[in-house]
Amino acid sequence: MEDHLLGWLRTLDEDRLGRILANRPDAIAAPWPRRLDTLAQRLSNGFAVMEALRGLPLPCLQLAETALAMTRPTPQSLAAFLDAPVDDVTPWLDHLYDHALAWPGDGGVIHLAEGVTRWWAAPLSLGEPLDHYLNSWSISNDALQALARNLGLPAQGNKRRAIARVVEALGDGERVRSLVSQAPGGTVALLERFAWQGPTLDVDGGRFVTPGTPERWCADHGLLFRPSWHVGEIPREIALALRGPGYHPPFRPVAPEVATIPVDPEEVDHLMTLAAPHVVERCAALLDNTSKTPLPLLKTGGVGVREVRRVAKETGCDEDETRLLLEVCAVARLLAWDEQSGGMIPTERFDRWRLDEGSARLRVLLAAWWRMERSSLRKIDGKYGTVLGDDPAGGTVARVRRAVLQALAQLHSGTAFADRDSLVANVHWHAPLIDLPLLRACAPAVLDEARLLGLLANNALTDLGRALAGLTAKPGDENDDAVPMVEHDPTLVEAATHALASVRRSALFGPDLTAVVTGPPSAELAALLDRVAERESRGAASVWRFTTESVRRALDRGHDADELLDELATVGTIPQPLEYLVRDTARRHGEVTVTTVGCVVQATDTGLLAEIAAHRRLGRLGLRLLAPTVLVSAAPADRTLAALREVGYSPVPVADTGEITIHRARAEEPGHGKLILLPGGQVAELSDFPGLEVEPPPHVLAEPPPDPYEHARRLVSASKQDDGRNGRTWAVIGRMATRLPTAQQSLLGFVVDRGVRAGITLSDGLTATISHGELRGGALDAWCEEAGDYLEFPLSEIVEVRGAY
């Protein structure tokens, strides 16, 4: 099959080859191929073919399945079988050609990629051709001659001639129908069941050997075959003959229309500018809440309904919104499980995220939703699934989400879908390999999620939604830590910036101790007001009220009165009653103090305690004398005991009950954590400091693949140059790579002729993992995995070649 494909690729011009490379980015992923034979291997890869099939609309799949059910399909015979004009078939055939899933051969015969043939085990519910059964090893010459006599055909001749006569006879539909009309009773019903519900059905094997039964008659006349005792199959030609000349496979070249209604584009844009800032603000509020109260998980996994409702109540979010944003934050790696706290808490990435400008924060959330493999708002048997729980649908849910938005993006601006069923039908036409029941169950949830994220308003896609639906970058999956190609897409950047352009960064403070924001507040403004006041309402205008409790809460978090007033003054004019409230609350703040101590040191000798408190070498313990016989230490009991013993005292530990507790200590294994240098020249293990982590390296963008049309031009040019490498490779390597033994020279030759992967070592000690090599003079031009590009390695400098697996 690769040979047929390679032969066709060699006949293509640059434009056609460029379209193939543009439609099949897997074919030019690193290391991008530099020869047509390597490209043919890429294009015929089974997994890549199946992935390409997922992106094709319904007519392409219907043509491919129909062609598989035909012996030598051509555009004309395919159109005749489908009962459709050739002009309706040709554009979709070209679409298959442009994806290298099919290609024309000699005489216009359509060839299909091997991966396509694996997708349908029985295309159009039709079995194997008749000669497949007649050429089976289980069919003897005597059985063939008996079959020929039963059909009224000459029985003489060899097996090949007998098969040809039987195939010709049973390939005539009129003759098969005439034969069946003379069959014993019950035969027609039996064959009809196989023709429409087959090709393989369970049968009673005994009836195939019992004279006088319909099964025995069908077997004697070559209409049914039995590959095993209780399994029967009907050949393709027989099934088509029984279906009749009026049978035509389904073919729908035009997508079903989506029922639409006009909407006001300005109103859609306004609703987007209200929803987008709200998403960023609510995510920050949710994550701030989990930083104070870690979000516990159920024993079975996921977040329980009670916790979702608690978070929704404490943050002022809607419950559905809370479910969605918790999932999005987890996929964006802003929220993660922490063993020490026993719950989900914000990550270090959240600290960096909240310092980004608003557009970047919004794009991170949208990119996470775009690749999220769960549907937060999908109901199963009338109930929501567990938040952050496992979804058996997995990646299919993400494909449904993208298919729905891409179908909505086909609607003209200023129009909205009026009927959900027509939208689902249109989506299924564009993505027919998505399970239809799952699509119907997920589509309403996808639309609700899109509304909450500002991607959909009044059932019309917003500019933000269109930008997300039009992304060409690979979305990635949930396991990806970051998808910068999505987050930094120029169209999405522009749309996100516009969506947040109307945010308010100032508030109107009233003498009644309220703050009003007339529009969507920025995340920074909302965070400031949430810190000092209680939110009373949200929507087109948001209202906060300052109370003694709200101000005291801000003071409890480490802010002082002057700092709060200065921050509030930057967003609006502070009335006198508000200033009085803040200063009066600050004045009373701290009337009662609570001190944390590490442990208590007691002794009856007051002079001894005074000596210990004044000891210079014990200064690091932070000792304070509370009473003549009581000291408190800032360090825990074990460290305090060790320090006292180190300087010559003899302390003993005392339990909470007052009893002395001395136990025999066991020898502990030395730590094996990573050593780090602390200020002052001290060395400690990283495992001793769980809060101290090494900053992860920034995400590095991979080298982008070449432009498809430019690369097509290089491939066409290379195919015209006959370098005669098959006979030349070994001679050049044998003459130039003199430091290698013969076996390693052979392996290097496979790197050139077959593109295999190998590791090499150069004379200066450098190593590299290479593949897809070409000889250029005295150098090997090969793909270097470490460099992520093609590099040249002098053959004379290669001292070792080894297999890389």
Secondary structure by P-SEA (a helix, b strand, c coil): caaaaaaaaaaccaaaaaaaaaaccccccccccccaaaaaaaaacaaaaaaaaaaccaaaaaaaaaaaacccccaaaaaaaacccaaaaaaaaaaaaaacccccccccbbbbcaaaaaaccccccccccaaaaaacccccaaaaaaaaaaacccccccaaaaaaaaaaaaacaaaaaaaaaacccaaaaaaaaaaccccccccccccccccccaaaaaaaacccccccccbbbbcaaaaaaaacccccccccccccccbbbbbcaaaaaaaaaaaaaaaaaaaaaaaaaaaaccccccccccccaaaaaaaaaaacccaaaaaaaaaaaaaaccbbbbccccbbbbcaaaaaaaaccaaaaaaaaaaaaaacccccccccccccccccccccccaaaaaaaaaaaaaaaacccccccccaaaaaaaaaaacccccaaaaaacaaaaaaaaaaacccccccccaaaaaaaacccccccccccccccccccaaaaaaaaaaacccccbbbbccccbbbbcccccaaaaaaaaacccccccccbbbbbbcaaaaaaaaaacccaaaaaaaaaaaccccaaaaaaaaaaaaacccbbbbbbcbbbbbccaaaaaaaaacccccccccccccccbbbbcccaaaaaaaaaaabbbbbbbccccbbbbcccccccccccbbbbcccbbbbbccccccccccccccccccccccaaaaaaaaaaaaaccccccccaaaaaaaccccccaaaaaaaaaaacccccbbbbcccbbbbbcccccccccccccccccccbbbbbcccccccccccc
